[in-house]
């Protein structure tokens, strides 16, 4: 039986409620079932983030791969769909998936080398921008979760949430984000978005120098993808340089990209308020003010 790391168990117990507890309790059985189903042999210690268990494996043909096991929810259900759309173009390649359990067999990348380890932050942003350009060049398929629907919910929730912020400046800033999203929500786009492309979700590989992993896919405007590259290794002096580089590489209208980046800040702010925070995150406040002032 596969042993589930205690940190992963603790994360699901802390954040996943009854569903999370049930998932980690079932994980050893799911792992054994998929190892047998796909004729896989474990070749290393289990790896994990806060949500998924990842097992290095070798298949019956001697090919190295990883078995990824995660609970199926509205964010993860679209992952195999997106990976099939990209078919290795800028992202890890999907080898097989089991919709019932959420299990995926993926090509093996180098988990020891992430883009966050690159010393030159500008070089890292260029690489990430190039991957985003390739990923968002694909059209999202029918049935994919849609940014327009996400934005509509944010606009409905925002008026009540804003009042819970303790600081008047934070309330005004979040209201500015709401106004920006209202200006673009009628045209939410239909590109295949990764939605979570930060530096730790870019791994080195043999097939290409760098590939994206762990999408939380949406159909929408590529401008909604830019914020993680601004918050990771946050540097106020670099913010506009990074933003302008990414909009140039992706060929985006800067005004719309500003609006959707403010939409991403709105989304994060609403989540923080829901979690009981009375202030907006300082880095994201700074980014919003930089973009609004240009």
Secondary structure by P-SEA (a helix, b strand, c coil): cccccaaaaaaaaacccaaaaaaaaaaaaaaaaaaaaacccccccccccccbbbbbcccccbbbbbbbbbbbcccccaaaaaaaaaccccccccccccccccbbbbccccccccccccccaaaaaaaaaaaaaaaaccccccccccaaaaaaaaaaacaaaaaacccaaaaaaaaaaaaaaaaccccccccccccccccccccccccccccccccccccccccccccccccccccccaaaaaaaaaaaaacccaaaaaaaaaaaaaaaaaaaaaaccccccaaaaaaaaaaaac
